[in-house]
Amino acid sequence: MKKSRYTDSQILSILKQAEAGAPIPELCREHGMSSATFYKWRSKYGGMDASLMTRMKELEDENRRLKKMYAEERLKAEVISEANGKKVVKPCERRKMAQHSVANNTISIRQACRWFSVSETCYRYQSKGQPENEQIAQLLTELAEDESDWGFGLCFNYLRNVKGHTWNHKRVYRIYCELALNLRIRPRRRLNRNVPEPLKDPIKPNQVWSIDFMHDQLSDGRNYRLFNVIDDFKREGLAIEADLSLPAVRVVRALEQVIEQREQPIAIRCDNGPEFISGHFVEWAKNQGIRIDYIQPGNPQQNAYVERFNRTVRFSWVSKYLFDSIAEVQDKATRWLWFYNHERPHKANGGYPPLKIAA
């Protein structure tokens, strides 16, 4: 608002002179103002003293300020309702909304930043795209297609510990989330269970081996079995034997083939399946000087290392592919076992593959 060059006391003095009988044209000529200004003052301030005049101006200023605040709040509500109806949390999204509002409404940048809770620095920020981000996105996409059961942890450990990339985990995770590759978290029922006794972690290779069976079907409906053998030290996969039937004789033969390539174990942990309690298997272990550690019936958590290995096998390739013959199953198992030992990160090894950490 333009400020008058006449003070309140000057205006009141001029009005009093006019009331005393001074000619209005002479007053206007003496004080350098127009007659319209004089009549405006008389209609607005006539009959007032200095205190009432000051109070009226204060009320006018307050009224003007309230009108301005109301107009801003109404404009703010309209702009925000047009921008988006849902709650926006990320600064980048709020920055886009503020920029859109400035471009399509008659508001300033300062107002838009204040309404959308964005700093002016963030508003004017321009991201500097780095070519490595495209490489990270491509690698993550390929990993998600090839290993659909991997979460962010395995993907990052694979890129860092296997491929040797030194990208920061926060940077990789940001791109991982932008690509919407997150696995769905399955809710689990909370059951009241007794805390199981933790397994003793071996301190050297060939101290304890764990063995177990898995089952699945071929494309023609025939059932086949997988015999899995792992070394509990660093969780190294030793063998995966596939066939329609795997009796105790085949179990012993598979273990002997593994022993030919490395030292025999001190103990073998297994469940109470018919193949493992058969006389042939027990006699073979006794002749070899190998102790058999049977778990309690109905307590598979006591053989947790190989049970966790079974889950990895099932989600990595058994449940993904449909095989026509045992030869295809065995070929896939052999190739995947090499990948598991040499390239697949393992959380128990600090994100390194079993053979890489063992070396």
Salt bridges, closest charged atoms under 4 A:
ASP8 OD1 - LYS57 NZ 2.72
GLU58 OE1 - ARG55 NH1 3.55
GLU60 OE2 - LYS44 NZ 3.51
ASP61 OD1 - ARG64 NH1 2.73
GLU78 OE2 - ARG74 NE 3.79
GLU120 OE2 - ARG110 NE 3.89
GLU120 OE1 - ARG124 NH1 3.10
GLU132 OE1 - ARG171 NH1 3.20
ASP149 OD1 - LYS320 NZ 3.63
GLU178 OE2 - ARG174 NH1 3.51
ASP201 OD1 - ARG235 NH1 3.44
ASP216 OD2 - ARG314 NH1 3.06
ASP220 OD2 - ARG222 NE 2.81
ASP231 OD2 - ARG262 NH2 3.22
ASP232 OD2 - ARG269 NH1 2.49
GLU236 OE2 - ARG262 NH1 3.11
GLU241 OE2 - ARG250 NH2 2.87
ASP243 OD2 - ARG250 NH1 2.47
GLU275 OE2 - ARG225 NH1 2.78
ASP293 OD1 - ARG291 NE 2.91
ASP331 OD2 - ARG335 NE 3.06
